[in-house]
Amino acid sequence: MTTLNMPLSQKVRSLKPSATVAVSSRALELKRSGVDVISLSVGEPDFDTPPHVVAAAKAALDAGKTRYTQVGGIPELREAIAAKLQRENGLSYAPEAVIVTSGAKQALFNALFALIDPGDEVLIPSPFWVSYPEMVAFAGGVPVPVTTTPESGYQLDVEALRAAVTPRTKLIMLNSPSNPTGAVYPEQTLREVAALAREHDLIIITDEMYEHIIYDAEHVSIARFAPERTLTVNGASKAYAMTGWRIGYAAGPQPLITAMNAIQSQSTSNANSIAQWAAVTAITDSYAFIEASRAEFHRRRDRIVAGLNDLGLSTPTPQGAFYVMADSTPIHASDLEAARVILDEARVAVVPGADFGAPGRVRLSYAVSLETIEEVLTRFKALLDGL
């Protein structure tokens, strides 16, 4: 069979694959070959979806709710999201100002393609989720990292953000609590960022996927301070252990939501109909599940942070989410090589920090049992003792 030299677009050729997915794939290959690998690479709760949410999905199936829905989501879910945003975040949105997407990643993708013209700059606090700069570049924009430091707990320096603004700046992308650092931005910082956005006529996209997984801080939505220029993105994946259900959502200024609906109508159309009905129940009634899972994540965070620091792998204490960023230079100067050594010799899959904008560190997810964390620490000790 003749192989065609496929003329792929420059956009696709410049797109980097997700480091998280690459590491997870390598770990799965090793597992399939019989190697005992512990994966700390994927950002996914290890809890099952709550039974009452599963029951709601089964009821929707039994009721035949399996057909196309409105592109932006069923009215019942958009109403539930609007009510949640008012109840939990102090944000007032009509259901028409809400869009339901196939995961929060699609909401971000839709928004960036709705807003970015070629050459527009997007300010992104660093370390950042690996997909942010790739999405911005794919949409034709220029990602501009704004560095934060482990010494500050990766808190955002608003003056550094201000210094990064140029005449081409159009957007600020925030993520609080942060993946990968767990940093939670306090109210004063968010007020100052909102004021900066107003001063320079910038749009804010805030990813609040981990808002319910916070330990030592309080979640505040920046849309409270600049609703007219803020898109709030969230979803069902983390808080309700619904990663595979693929339900995300966004709420914001009506013109932007209308544009995002138009993009979605020409790409995926509606999110999964059964998952939408399940999400209505999850968003409306899951407080007991959220509290129980947060308490368990808190215990895990305390153990892994203490254990890694005891081993000499300097690790700041995250305020939220379920990740830590550990100093990997005692293993190897290169975080890419350190991650390879950890996987090949300790049989633990972690993600190198370079793609997060954090060279010299690796990201570990502690969405695993305490027993697994103890085994990971044991393997790390053996690895370090052997170096």
Secondary structure, DSSP 8 states (H G I E B T S, - for coil): ---------HHHHT----HHHHHHHHHHHHHHTT---EE--S---SS---HHHHHHHHHHHHTT--S---TT--HHHHHHHHHHHHHHH-----GGGEEEESSHHHHHHHHHHHH--TT-EEEEEES--THHHHHHHHTT-EEEEEE--GGGTS---HHHHHHT--TTEEEEEEESS-TTT-----HHHHHHHHHHHHHHT-EEEEE-TTTT-BSSS----GGGT-GGGEEEEEESTTTTT-GGG--EEEE--HHHHHHHHHHHHTTT-S--HHHHHHHHHHHHS-HHHHHHHHHHHHHHHHHHHHHHHHTT------SBTTEEEEE-TTT-SSHHHHHHHIIIII-EE-EESGGGT-TTEEEEE--S-HHHHHHHHHHHHHHHHH-
